[in-house]
Amino acid sequence: MSTIKRALSKGDQAISSLRGSIAKLFGAVRRLGGSGMLLVLAIAAMVYDGFYVIDESQTGVLTNFGKIAAPARQPGLHVKFPRPISKIYKVDRRVHTYVAPSQELITEDQKNVLVHGYMLWRVTDPIRYVEAIRTEVSAVERLEDLYLSSAGIVISNKSRDAFVSLGLAHEDLREASQAIIDRIKPIAAEEYGIDVIKVGIAEYTLPAENRPSMIARMISERARIAARYRSEGEEQAIRVEALAISEHEKIMATAHAEATEILGRAEAEAMRVLGDAYRRHPDFYRFVRALDSYDAIIDQNTTLMLPADNELFKYLDSKEIPTR
């Protein structure tokens, strides 16, 4: 408890001493009068202006009497001469987005189109950047001039149909964007110390007065493509049907040939078996053939008139039945 009291007592003494020093300072300023007050304020302002902080996302470029003092200052606390001797330009190193205004351009086939694009950029050479343009507002103005002029040149060298297509693959848009950045990038890097990362065409459309005719043309083109697809489909269907019929006929012919061959072999085998049986038991064979003939020509209402020496009458009148 006594330790806390002693600490509080020392704190009170320090505060009292600070108050006394402040009182003496103000007393000295009062004795100097208004001019003394202004002198103190001027000295304080100069001391304050002599320190500056560069943020982590920035790079500092210091100028002395308007001339750049290399190298560029990295993030941290730095010291400089007060203004107007020295001035610090804080350059943002982050990626910036520039959105271009819509501009009406004339294509290679003399058609009006509206183009709306964007650009991503950042400062890579702070010293050259400050030498050329100094502020971000000026940088945007320079980049806008570069973008609009480059886009006008690239778009005017292509037909409108290269961009307005039913496929919507945007291959021509990507090529046009690459052509624009190829024109902007070297100029921005060499003259302004700016790296143009990406350029894109966000919208490529028609002026309001040209849209109805263009829509009608697209409908007509779509109908033409649909008719072509339908014709190609019908042609393919006929081709497939003809191929199926040909294959069917080929299979049937092969099957018929195989069936005929099998039937021929079967009949040959049957004749062979029949001939063999006939050679072994000729009497029995003739008897069986006679019975088959009886069965074919005689029923309960049949009356036969045969001569006595007829072959059919032989077994009807015989009391002897041949055996195998």
ABEGO torsion letter per residue (X at the ends): XAAAAAAAAAAAAAAAAAAAAAAAAAAAAAAAEAAAAAAAAAAAAAAAAABBBBBAABBBBBBBGGBBBOBBBBBEBBBBBBOAABBBBBBBABBBBBBBBBBBBBBAAGBBBBBBBBBBBBBABAAAAAAAAGBAAAAAAAAAAAAAAAAAAAAAABBAAAABBAAGAGAAAAAAAAAAAAAAAAAAAAAAGBBBABBBBABBBBBAAAAAAAAAAAAAAAAAAAAAAAAAAAAAAAAAAAAAAAAAAAAAAAAAAAAAAAAAAAAAAAAAAAAAAAAABAAAAAAAAAAAAAAAABBAABBBBBBAABAAAAAAABABBBBX
